[in-house]
Amino acid sequence: MNNDEYMEAEQRERRRQAEAAQRRRQLLEEQQSAGAQRRPGVRPPVNRPPGGYPAGAAGRQPGYGSRSSRQEQTDSLGGNPPGRRRPRSQNRWFSALLMVAAALGACIFLSIFVLQSASDLFGLNQPDEDIPVTVPEGSTVAEVSGLLREAGVVDQPLTFRLYFGFNDVKDEEMQPGSYIFNSNMSYEELMIALRAGRTSKEEKRLTFTEGMTLLEIATQLEEEGICGADELMGYLDAEDFAYEFYGAIDDNPLRYHKLEGYIFPDTYDFYMGENVDSVARKFLRNMNEKLTPDLLSRMQNMNMSIDETLTLASIIQKEAGNPDDMRLVSSVFHNRLDSGESFPNLESDVTILYVESDIKPRETLTNQAMYDSYNTYVCEGLPAGPISNPGINAITAALYPEQTDIPYYFFVTDAEMEFYYAATAQQHYDNIETAAQIGEYHGTGTQ
């Protein structure tokens, strides 16, 4: 090939390459133009090659549906593509939260149901109210529970039916009749009454004298068939009561009975086999009514709390018998309380008697600290709590002591309840000798 032929061939090759490059640019521009006009989410038409795609492509078009192409679609739209599902991890968390919320709701509901059922089961914290209920002939346990619920005798008819079922009470055991129930009756009491057909409750009127201790009052209630002595005392020691005076009582671990002094001595009407909650609330309701605004105002003026007043009154009640003596005895104790170091102890004999007759016999273990906290020959000022349940005269005497020309710091009482008062120790010793000639005696500073 000569030189001219070689140059011509080279020019033809360059033109061919330029044309090929031009065709590639046109094809690229056409593809870009088609991609810009494509609608979002619409799959572009692609011509399948003859014979389909090679094995391993799973019938998918090249470049479509891959991770990169899906990401490009997501980025171009600024978020997840339309109709995309929530990730599984989010669904799992949402379901778990729903399950936890449902479980907590069920626990709260069951807790409330159990507490209400327990209160209803034992008749606790229920109003003391007599309610007439008529049980028709042939009534079932379920029907009776509905009647009691409508009347306000029980709050949880389901629990009532379960209790009767647990005790194997049959429908045919429900005795018809007109009953007088109380809203504070326990399920056990209701069951006994409905099985026996006891349509009315036997009442008994009891009188408790001033100065009786809680043990003596509880024992009398048990002997009369009202309620158990230990059951009542245990309930009073453990239960909380919504009275202002109750909340003001100090939580002293050396105190024997928290509500000693607050069981107001009076005449009460009880039902045979009455619920201890009902019995306790009758006493405390009466005590609350006796604490009149005038008495409370006087306590403030005397700078004495309710508990201090009742503690002093309980000692006065055990030492003296009539209001006049009570006020003079009160003046002796007030003089000692106000004397400072001269007479730091009340030295009342009846406080020792309370330790020996009420505390020690019922304590299984020796508790010398408690004994000393009530023994006014040992403890300074007032004892840990009241030693009896005083009446209104003793309470008034504690707040209104007798005003004497000479301050008395001693007294002694002989067997005939004659009182001897003294301002000095020597005068007091002389009085003790006089009282001893008559018989037994008690007072202050006689030990």
PyMOL commands that set and color helices and strands:
alter all, ss='L'
color gray80, all
select helices_A, chain A and resi 3-37+67-77+88-122+141-151+157-166+171-173+187-196+214-223+229-238+244-247+276-290+293-301+306-319+323-338+349-362+368-374+392-399+425-436
alter helices_A, ss='H'
color red, helices_A
select strands_A, chain A and resi 130-135+177-182+203-207+267-271+410-413+419-422+442-443
alter strands_A, ss='S'
color yellow, strands_A
deselect
rebuild
show_as cartoon
